[in-house]
């Protein structure tokens, strides 16, 4: 059985004990990273990217970028979205990244968020996402673009 959120929720609801469910979750190896830094490392490994590549693509200051990856700096919503685009995240991965960064999830009823969601769904880069936002008179993710 796949370990989708829905399947895991069903298992949790059916579990006789919380300890039993948590032990099963740990044994399955499907626990989600608990921190932004851990999640970024997971995404890096999955995409076979390096920190310098992602930091450069996101247009972040190198020192700041490394501090984010080490978990010693907090990031803004825009910087989280830039990292998401630089990592080539899916919408689900982006929403998780935003949640771990303590930033608001993307909402399709918000026009700016709708543009970002569209860009994510179509695999656009940081620069192309900023171009779409700029073309529509919306604030870009990067102040330098």
CORTA-V531185 format. One record per residue. PHI is phi as a letter, one per 20 degrees, with the letter a starting at -180 (* if undefined). PSI is psi in radians with two decimals (NA if undefined). NEAR is the number of other C-alpha atoms within 10 Angstrom. Layout:
# CORTA-V531185
PHI | PSI | NEAR
PHI | PSI | NEAR
This chain:
# CORTA-V531185
* | 2.32 | 5
f | 2.65 | 7
e | 1.01 | 13
f | 2.87 | 10
g | -0.72 | 9
f | -0.76 | 10
f | -0.73 | 12
f | -0.66 | 16
f | -0.73 | 12
f | -0.74 | 11
f | -0.71 | 15
f | -0.77 | 17
f | -0.54 | 12
e | -0.19 | 10
f | 2.42 | 14
f | -0.65 | 10
c | 2.65 | 10
f | -0.72 | 11
g | -0.69 | 10
f | -0.76 | 12
f | -0.80 | 17
f | -0.65 | 14
f | -0.73 | 10
f | -0.74 | 15
f | -0.78 | 17
f | -0.75 | 11
f | -0.54 | 10
f | -0.33 | 10
m | 0.29 | 8
d | 0.31 | 12
f | 2.40 | 11
f | 2.51 | 11
g | 2.45 | 14
e | -0.23 | 9
c | 2.77 | 13
f | -0.78 | 23
g | -0.77 | 21
f | -0.70 | 16
f | -0.72 | 18
f | -0.71 | 22
f | -0.70 | 17
f | -0.77 | 14
f | -0.70 | 18
g | -0.84 | 17
f | -0.71 | 11
f | -0.58 | 10
e | -0.06 | 12
l | 0.76 | 9
d | 2.86 | 15
d | 2.79 | 12
g | -0.85 | 16
g | -0.68 | 13
f | -0.80 | 13
f | -0.78 | 20
f | -0.74 | 22
f | -0.81 | 14
f | -0.63 | 17
f | -0.24 | 24
m | 0.46 | 20
e | 2.66 | 18
g | 2.36 | 11
g | -0.81 | 13
f | -0.82 | 9
f | -0.79 | 15
g | -0.78 | 22
f | -0.65 | 17
f | -0.63 | 15
f | -0.82 | 20
f | -0.48 | 18
e | -0.18 | 14
n | 0.28 | 15
e | -0.10 | 11
c | 2.51 | 12
e | 2.74 | 15
c | 2.72 | 20
f | 2.96 | 14
f | -0.75 | 19
f | -0.76 | 16
f | -0.63 | 20
f | -0.73 | 25
f | -0.65 | 26
f | -0.75 | 26
f | -0.70 | 25
g | -0.83 | 26
f | -0.72 | 26
f | -0.54 | 21
e | -0.13 | 27
m | 0.62 | 21
f | 2.61 | 20
f | 3.04 | 16
f | -0.73 | 19
f | -0.77 | 10
f | -0.68 | 15
f | -0.77 | 23
f | -0.71 | 20
f | -0.76 | 20
g | -0.79 | 25
f | -0.71 | 23
f | -0.76 | 16
f | -0.45 | 19
e | 0.03 | 19
l | 0.73 | 15
d | 2.75 | 17
f | 2.51 | 12
f | 2.73 | 14
f | 2.34 | 18
d | 2.12 | 13
f | -0.28 | 13
f | -0.24 | 8
e | 2.14 | 10
g | -0.73 | 13
f | -0.77 | 19
f | -0.65 | 15
f | -0.70 | 14
f | -0.78 | 18
f | -0.76 | 26
g | -0.79 | 19
g | -0.76 | 16
f | -0.69 | 20
f | -0.85 | 22
f | -0.49 | 12
d | 0.14 | 11
m | 0.52 | 16
f | 2.59 | 17
f | 3.07 | 19
g | -0.85 | 26
f | -0.77 | 19
f | -0.61 | 13
f | -0.80 | 25
f | -0.68 | 24
f | -0.74 | 16
f | -0.76 | 18
f | -0.80 | 20
f | -0.77 | 14
g | -0.49 | 11
e | 0.14 | 13
m | 0.46 | 10
d | 2.72 | 14
f | 2.31 | 13
f | 2.90 | 21
f | -0.66 | 23
d | 2.23 | 17
f | -0.33 | 9
e | -0.14 | 8
d | NA | 11
